[in-house]
């Protein structure tokens, strides 16, 4: 059997092997791939169940869910029309869109938008998906399909990460789904970089794994923060600020006087952060995720024998910094408007 055939044929644990690497690395990588496939069967189930229990999708980004399903739809046809991948990748390519469309149905059922907005958004998505499938089936534009999937899977988690930054909370996400996703991304990364895989899979896996770790860091950092409680506290702070602006005799209060009254009247929701054990656990989790993120960069650079992977963290950091500046600007503007309306 030729070296080329060895890469794609044989027993399920000996497919897509790197001929220059020891046999055990191929077995390990394929086992990781099978584990990743099993994980993708359950990764969104906690999130779907949480949405169902609370009858809400608040705290979740519809753009994240849409990009996720669109990328999976592209990948479904790409896997069966253009490339040859291991069996576990074929199984995952069929199952993933089914679970992800379920999540989109929940946005339709529980979303706060009015019916016209939902119909307009759904119609736009449907047109996009029909166009994508038509391009794949009719025109066989392999390069277009390949890089469309790369782009979507590279940015799919960004909308959710940015929304978490805006809310300063990940309470809309199911923590178990995020943890399962990080485990799945880790095994997927080990599998993709340990086997002979198409370049688009390597790039997609690199970016999606990196952003998944960023999302995990957010879950650890914001753990215990509920954006609904924070919103109520913001409203309370504004009212307190207007109530304590002046003394009884009408003279303006000093900064120290207002600060003392706010501290006395505000209901602090920082009990979790005050727990030293949980602070240590949070810091440890964040450090571990940063190490995994660094390992992701090193592994990608080693696989491609290039320092191209170093641009990944720079790109991700640039997006997050730009989003943070924009969110701060919007928050300052919103706070001033709310304060003005409250004082009236």
N, C-alpha and C positions, 0 to 999 in steps of 0.2 A: 504494500500500500504506500503511495507517495506521501511526502511530507504535507502537501497541500490538502490531501484527503484526510490526513490524520487530524487536521485542524477542525474538521466539521463532521466527521463520521466516527462511528464506534459506539461503545457503551456510553450510557448517559453521563457517567462521571469521567469520561475520557474524550469529551467533545471540545473542540476549539482550544486544544492544548497548545502551549508554546513549546515547540520542538526542542529549543535550547535549554529549557528549564527542567528540573527533576520531575518525575512522574507524580510525586506526592503533592507538588504545588498545583498540578492540574486537578487532581482529585479534591483537594481542599477548596480550590476556587469554584469548582462545580457544586460542591456541597453548599458553599456560601450562596451560590446562585439559587439553589433549590430552597434554602432557608429564606432568602429574600422573596421568592415567589410565594411561599407559604405566608410570610408576613403581610404581603400586599393583599392577601385575601381577607385580612382582618383589620388592616390599618385604619380604615375609615369607619368601621363599625361602631367604636365608642363615640365618635363624633356624631354619626347619624342618630345613635340612641340618645345622646345628650340633647340634640336638637328636638327630638321627638318628645322627650320628657318635659322640657321647658317650653315647648311649642314656640320656639324662637330661634332665629339665626343671628341675633345681635352679637356683635363682636367677631363675626366672620365676614370675610371679603368675598363678594360674589365674583369679583375679577379673578381671585385665586381659584375658585371652584370652576369657573368657565375656562380659564387657561389650562387647568389640569385635565378637564375632559377633552378639550380640543387637542391637546398634545397626545393624549391616549388614543383619540380617534385617528389622528395622523399615523401614530405608531402602529395601530392595528392593521391598516392597509399596507404600511411600509414593510412590516415583518413578513406578510404573506405574498407580497408582490415583488419585492426587490432584493431582499437579503436572506441569508440562511443563518439562523441563530439557534442556540440550544432549545430543547423542548420547553424548559421552564420559562424562557422568555416568550415563547409562543402562547403558553397558558396564561401568563400574566397579561399579555397584550389583549387577550379576549375578555378577561375578567375585570380588569381595571375600569374600562369605560362603563360597565354595568353598574358598578358601585358608585362611580362618580356622577352618573346621571341621576342617581337616587338623591345625592346631595343637592343637585340643582333643582330637583322637584321640591325639596324642602324649602329652598329659597322662594319658590313660587307660592308654596303654601303658607309659610310663616313670615315672609318678608314684609317690611312696613311700607313698601311702595304701594301706590294705588294701582288699580287693575290696568289702567291704560299704560302706565310705565312698565308694568310686568309684561304686557302683551308686546309692546314695542321692543323691549330688550330680548324677549324670547324669539320674536320674528327675526331680529338682526342676527342672533346666534344661529338660528336655523338656516338662514341664507349663507352664513359663513361656513357652516358644516357641510352643506350640500355642495358648495363651491370647492371646498377642500377635497371631498371625496371624488367629485367629478374630475378634478385635476389629476388626482392619483390614478384613477381608473382609465380615463380617456387619453390623457396626454403623456403619461409615464414620465413626468418631469422629476427624475430621481433626485437631482441636486436640490431642486426647490423644496421637495418634500423633506429631504434630509435636514436642510438647514432651518426650515420652518419648525420642525420638531425640536431641533437644538435650541432655537430662540425661545420657544414656549416653555420647554422644561427648564431652561436656564433662569427664567424670570418668574415662573409660576408662583413661587412662594413670596416674592417681593411684595405684592399687594397686601398679603396677610401680615407680613413683618412690619410694613409701614403703618397699617391700621393699628397694630399692637402698640407701636410707638406713639401714635396719636392718642389712644385710649389710656396709655401707660398701664396696660393690663392685658393678660391673655385669658381672662375668665370666660371669654366666648369660645375658646378652643377646649377640646377635651384633652387634658394633660396626658392621658394614657395613649391617645392617638399620636400625639407629638413624640412621646417616648418610643412607641412602636415604630414610628416613621424613621426616627434616628437609628434605631437598631437595624431596620430594613435597609436604610441608605448605607450603613456601614458594611453590611454583608454584600450589598449590591456593588459597592465600590471595590471591595476586595475581589469579588468575582470578575468584574469588568476589567480590572487592571491586572488580574492574574491569568487571563485567557486572551486568545486572539479574537478581538472584537472589532466591529466597524468603528471608525473614528468618531462618528456622531454619537455612538453610545458612550464612548470614553468621555467626550466633552460634556454631554448631557449629565452623565453620572457625576462628574466633577462639580459642576455648578449647582446641581440640585442637592447634592450631598452637603456642599458648603453652606448653602442658604438654610438647609434643614438644621444644621448645627447652630446657625445664628438664631433660628426660631427657638431651638432648645435653650439657648442662652437666655432668650427673652422669658421663657416660661420659668426658668430658675430665678431670674432677676425680679420679675414682677409677681412672683408667687404670693398669693394672698391678697393681691390688689383686685378689687371688684370695681369695674368702671361705672356701674350703676351707683354704688355707694360714693364714688369719687364725684360723680356729677351732682348728687344731692349735697355733698359736702361743699362743692364749689358754690352752689346756690346759697347755702347757709353762710359761707364766708362773705359773699357779697352783701347779704342782708346785715350781717354782723358789722361789716365795714361801714355801711350807711348808718346803722344804729349807733355806733360808737364814735362817729366822726366828731361829735361835739359834746361838751359837758352840759349839765342841766341849765347852767346860766347862759348857754349859747356860745361860750368861748371854745375855739378848736382844741381838741385834746392833743397832747404830745404823742410822739411815736411810742414811747414807753407805756403810756396809759392805754393806748389802743391795743398794743401787743398783750398787755396783761388781761384785758377784757376778752380778747379773742381766745386766749389760752383758757380762760375760765369758762367760756360759753361753748367753745367748739367741742364736738365729739370726735376724739381722735380714734382712727381705725388702724393704728399701727401696732397692735398687740403682737401680730405674727413677727414683724420686723424686730420687735424688742426681745424676742426669744433668742438667746445666744446660741443655743444648739441649732436652731433652724438657720441662723445666720451662717454658722460654720458649714452646715450641709449645703446651703445655697452657694457659698463661696467655693466649696469643693466641687460641686457640680459644674459651676461655670469654668473653673480651671481645667477640669477633665475635658469639657467640650472644646475649650480653646486648644488643648493638646491634640484632640482628634481633628480639629480644623487644620492645624499646622501639619499633621500627618497626611491629611487629604492633599494639601498643596505639594508636599514632598513626594508622595506617591504618584501624583499626576505628572510632575516634572520628570521623575525617574522613568515612568512608562513611555513618555514621548521623547525621552532623551533631550529635553529642551527646558529652558527657563520660562517658557510661555505661561506656565501655570502660575507664575508670580503675579501676572496681571489680574488673575481672578480675585484675590483679596483686595487689590487696589480698586477694581471696578465695584465690588460689593460695598466697600467702605465709602466710596464716592457717592453711590446711590443713597446709602443710609444717612450720610452727613447732609446731603442736599435735602432729603426728606425731613430731617430734623430741623433744619433752618426754616423750611416752609411751614412745618407744624407749629413751631414757636411763633412765627409771624401770625399765623391764623389764630392761635390761642390768645395772643395779646390783643388782637383786634376783637375777638369774640368776648373776652373778659370786659373790655372797655364798653362794648355795646350793652352787655348784660348789666353792668354797674350803672350805666346811664339810665336804662329803662327801670331798674329797681329804685333808683333815687327819685325818679319822677313819681 
